[in-house]
Amino acid sequence: MASSTGREVRLDQPAERTGPRWPRLSFGPETFGKFAEGVASFMGTPTFLLWMTIIVVVWIALNVIGLFGFRWDPYPFILLNLAFSTQASYSAPLILLAQNRQESRDRLGLDEDRRVAAQSRADMDFLAREIASLRMSVNELATRDYVRSELRAELRELLAEIEKKDEPDEAASTTSGRI
């Protein structure tokens, strides 16, 4: 059998699709992740719990009392239970996805903290070596106190020499004055 396009139609192979049957929705991982985090963060708030409580109380009240004699979900509240199950089946994966994204962010933060800590440690080691080097250099240099003490000692020696030179002159001047 030949089709109008000239290709042979075979019954033992699937037919070629001419176009998509369903519209394809594409969400980036970041878009869906942000949505999941938004849902997870809202479900953990007192506002969510308050609205959920109000909806459940109104649901039960309307089904026990009956609105215009109409009870759409009588006592065992099977439809309400189904709604809770559906909500749980959708919210659990969204919460897990949000937790995984948060874990990934935490891991990246920890890696950055480790890198910064290693860099800080290397900087501290370098500075410690530099300080030790400076201390060793300072020990080899003459310090201000050392220079002062040396100058004082030299000054004392010079004064002592001057006094020794002056003593023979004084002795000679005193003897020449007696004569």
C-alpha positions in Angstrom: 0.0 0.0 0.0 1.3 3.4 -0.8 0.1 6.6 0.8 -0.5 9.9 -0.9 3.1 11.0 0.0 4.6 8.1 -1.8 5.7 6.1 1.3 4.6 2.6 1.9 2.2 2.2 4.9 3.0 -0.7 7.0 0.7 -2.1 9.6 3.4 -3.7 11.7 5.0 -0.3 12.5 3.6 2.7 14.3 2.4 5.5 12.2 4.4 8.7 12.0 3.0 11.6 13.9 2.4 14.7 11.9 2.2 17.0 14.9 2.0 16.8 18.7 -1.3 15.6 20.0 -0.9 17.3 23.4 0.5 20.7 23.9 3.9 20.5 25.4 4.5 22.5 28.5 8.1 23.1 29.3 9.2 24.5 32.6 12.7 25.2 33.5 14.1 23.4 36.6 14.5 26.8 38.3 10.9 27.9 37.6 9.4 24.6 38.9 11.8 24.7 41.9 10.7 28.2 42.9 7.1 27.1 42.6 7.8 24.1 44.9 9.6 26.3 47.4 6.7 28.7 47.4 4.2 25.9 48.0 6.4 24.3 50.7 6.9 27.7 52.5 3.2 28.5 52.4 2.2 25.1 53.7 4.4 25.7 56.8 2.7 28.9 57.8 0.0 29.5 60.4 -2.1 31.1 57.6 -2.3 27.8 55.7 -3.3 26.0 58.9 -5.9 28.6 59.7 -7.5 28.4 56.2 -7.3 24.6 56.2 -9.1 24.5 59.6 -11.8 27.0 58.4 -12.4 25.0 55.2 -12.7 21.7 57.1 -15.0 23.1 59.8 -17.3 24.7 57.1 -17.2 21.5 55.1 -18.2 19.4 58.0 -20.8 21.9 59.2 -22.5 22.2 55.8 -22.5 18.4 55.4 -23.9 17.7 58.9 -26.5 20.4 58.8 -27.2 20.2 55.1 -27.4 23.2 52.8 -31.0 23.5 51.4 -31.3 19.8 52.2 -28.3 19.0 50.1 -25.5 16.9 51.6 -22.8 16.3 49.0 -20.5 14.5 51.4 -22.3 12.7 54.2 -20.8 11.6 57.5 -17.8 9.5 56.8 -16.7 12.5 54.7 -15.1 10.4 52.0 -14.8 13.3 49.5 -13.1 15.4 52.2 -10.7 12.5 52.9 -10.1 12.2 49.1 -9.3 15.9 49.0 -6.8 15.5 51.9 -5.2 12.6 50.2 -4.8 14.5 46.9 -3.4 17.4 48.7 -0.9 15.2 50.5 0.1 13.4 47.4 0.9 16.6 45.6 2.4 18.5 48.6 4.9 15.8 49.7 6.9 15.7 46.4 6.9 19.5 46.3 8.2 19.7 49.9 10.9 17.1 49.1 11.9 19.1 46.0 12.1 22.3 48.1 14.2 20.5 50.7 16.6 19.1 48.1 17.0 22.6 46.6 17.7 24.0 50.1 20.2 21.2 50.7 22.0 22.0 47.5 22.2 25.7 48.4 23.5 24.7 51.9 26.1 22.5 50.3 27.3 25.3 48.1 27.4 27.6 51.1 29.4 25.1 53.1 31.9 24.7 50.2 32.3 28.4 50.0 32.8 28.6 53.8 35.4 25.9 53.6 37.2 27.7 50.8 37.2 31.0 52.8 38.3 29.2 55.9 41.2 27.6 54.0 42.2 30.9 52.5 42.0 32.6 55.9 44.1 29.8 57.4 46.7 30.2 54.7 46.7 34.0 55.2 47.2 33.5 59.0 50.0 31.1 58.4 51.7 33.5 56.1 51.3 36.4 58.6 52.7 34.2 61.4 55.7 33.3 59.3 56.2 37.0 58.5 56.0 38.0 62.2 58.4 35.3 63.2 60.8 36.5 60.4 60.5 40.1 61.7 61.2 39.0 65.2 64.3 37.2 64.2 65.4 40.2 62.2 64.8 42.6 65.1 66.9 40.4 67.4 69.8 40.8 65.0 69.4 44.6 64.8 70.5 47.0 67.4 67.5 48.1 69.4 67.2 51.6 70.8 67.8 50.5 74.4 70.9 48.6 73.3 72.3 51.6 71.4 71.6 53.9 74.4 73.3 51.6 76.8 76.3 51.3 74.5 76.5 55.1 74.1 76.3 55.5 77.9 79.1 53.1 78.3 81.3 54.9 75.7 80.5 58.2 77.3 81.6 56.9 80.7 84.8 55.6 79.3 85.5 58.9 77.6 84.8 60.8 80.7 87.0 58.5 82.6 89.9 59.1 80.1 89.4 62.8 80.3 89.5 62.7 84.0 92.7 60.7 83.9 94.3 63.2 81.5 93.2 66.1 83.7 94.7 64.5 86.9 98.4 64.7 85.9 97.9 68.3 84.7 96.3 69.2 88.0 99.1 67.5 89.9 101.7 69.4 87.9 99.9 72.7 88.3 99.6 72.3 92.0 103.3 71.4 92.3 104.4 74.3 90.1 102.4 76.7 92.1 104.2 75.7 95.4 107.6 76.3 94.1 
